[in-house]
Amino acid sequence: MPRSTTRTNVASAPRGVGPALRDHLVDTTITLIDESEDESRISLRAMARAAGVAAPSIYPHFPDRDALLAAAMDRSWEQLLDEIVAAATAARTPRSRLLRGCRAYVAFAQRHPLRYSLMTRSTTASPAARRALELLTTSLTLTCDDKAPRGIPISRGAAALSTALHGLASMHRSDAPSLWLGGFTQAQVLETVVDAAITATAKVHLPRR
């Protein structure tokens, strides 16, 4: 879940030294991003101010702004992965697990629009980002009937599904999302995307619940 630390109490939080300060810098940078409307406000000075430290205190842990930002994005992917797993755990069927995980992905992106934009901007996937795609691939595999003829490769179906998820996750940043939804709700479109991926890879219609 989103961290509840506000900018006011972040500055007064115990900062410590070494790894404790590094973690504090990452946490407060995430909070700063979530409270900002655009990336231009995420300067190294703003990061230091949010953490309640002087800017030079950052350098023993991060050589520059981009390095601290990258660490914050790595942790954000870990948070997203945890939320996907938590959502999927409550499901009773393979299809439900996949759908719940996809819903958690889109919900995270919409709660943290700027952070999600930064998370998906990098050309190098973090280990947690790779695990998220691997989890998607595994979840899609579990919906397939081993005895049924296979359609497209699972990896291709997972790639198509993750691409569609990214589109849905980013749609709220569009000036006219309804133009793309064609009168349907986002939840309806997401469910259709998931079912299409299942059908394309397994060539069978599995129980919906």
N, C-alpha and C positions, 0 to 999 in steps of 0.2 A: 504494500500500500504506500501512497505518497508519504513522504516524511513530513511530520507536522511542525517541524521547527520553523519559526518565523524569523524574519530578518532582525527583529528587535532582540529576541532572546538568543539568537545565534551569536551575536557579538559578545554576550555576557557568558557564554558557555565556557567551561574549562577547556583550555586549548592544549595544555601539555606540551610535550616535545617529542621528537622522533616520529615513530609510526602513529602515535596518537594525534599529533598535529597534522600529519599527512591525511589521515582519515577525516579529521575535522575540516580541512581545506576542501576535500572532495565533497563532503556532505553539504557544506555551506555553498559551494559552487552550484550544486544541484538545486538547492533552494533558491539561489539567486536567479538561475535560469528559469525556474518555474514561476517566479514573480516578475519576470521581465517580458516585455512585449516583442522585443526584437534583439538580435544578437549584438547590435551595436552597443548595448548597455553592459555587455559582459566583458569588461576590460580587466586587466590584471589588477589595477588599482581597486576596481569595484569588488573583485574577488577577495582581495586582502581586507577591504573594509567590511565585507559581509562576515568574514572569519574573525574580525576583531584583532587583526595583526597588521604590522607594517609590511609593505610590499616586499622588502628585502628578505623577510622571513620565509617567503615562498620558495626562494631559489635553492635552498638546500634539498628541497623535495621535488621541485619541478623547475626545469630550466627556463620555461617560458609559459605564456598563456595557453598555447595550443596543447602543451603536455598536460597541464592541469585539466583542461577541457576534455582531452582524450580519456583521462582517468575517470572523470565524471561520467562520460558516456559509457565506458566499460562497466561501471557500477550500475548505470541505468539499464543496460542490457541484462545484467544479473537480476535486477529487480523485476524487469519484465518477464524474464524466464521463470522466476519464482511465482509470479502471478499467473502465468499460463499453467504451470504445474498444479498450483492450488485450485484453479478453476476446473481443470480436467479431472482432478482426483475425485470430485463429487459425482462424476458421471457414471452411469451404469452400463452403457453400451459403447463400442468403439466409435460409432458415429457421433454420439453425444460428447465423448471425450474430445474428438476433433473439433466439433462445433463450439464447445465451451472454451477450448484453448484459443480458437480464432476470435471469438468474442472478446476474450481477455486482451488479446493483442490490440484489437481495434479500440477497445475502451481505454487502454493505457495511452495510446497515441492521442486520443481526443482529450484526455485529462491533462496531458503534458505536450501541447502542440509544438512549442519551440524546442523542447528537449528531444522530442521524437524527430523533428526535422534535423537536428544536429546529429542524432544517433545514426540516421540513415544517409547522411551526407558523405561519410568517410568511404573511401574506395577500398579500405582494408578492414575486413570483418574481424571483430574481437572474438576471443574464444567463446564468450557467452552468446554472441550473435550467431556464431556457427552452431552452437548447441541448440539454439532456438529453431534453426532450420532443420537440424537433425531430428529434433523432437517432432516437428511438423511431418517430416518424412516417415518417422516411426508410427505416428498416430494414423497417418494415411494408410500405411501398410497394414495396420491392425484392422482396418475396415474391410479389407479384401478377403474374399473366400478363396482359400488355397486350392480348392478343387475346381474353381471356375476359371475359364480362359481369361488371361490377362489382356488388358488393353494397352495403353501407352505405358512406358516405364514409370515406376513409382517416383523416381527422382525428377522426371519431367513433370509429372502431375503435381508434386510438391512445389516445384519451381513456379508452375503456373498459379498454384494456389497462393503462394507467398507474394507473388506479384500483384494478384488481385487484392489480397489483404492490404498491401501497401497503398494501393489506390483508394480503397475504402477508408483506410486510416488517415489518409491525407485529404480526403474530400471536404472535410469541414473547413479547410483553408481556402476552398474555392468560393468565389463570389456567388455562384449559382449552382450549388450541389444538386438541386432538384432537376436541373437540366440533364444530369447524367443518370439519375435514379429512375427517370421515366414514370414518375407517379407512384413508385413502390417505396416502401420504407427501407432504410439501410439494413435493418434486421432481416427483412425478406430477401434482399439481394445477397446478403452474406450467407444465408442458409442455402440459397440457390447455388452460389459459388462452391460451397462445400460439397453439396450433393453432386454437382457437375464433376468435381475432381474425383469423387468416389466412383461415380459411374464410368468416367473415362479410363480410370486405372483398373477397375475390377470388372467392368462390363456386366455388373449385376446390380439389382436394386436390393439393398439390405434393409432390414427392419428399421423404421424411423425412430424407434425408441429403444 
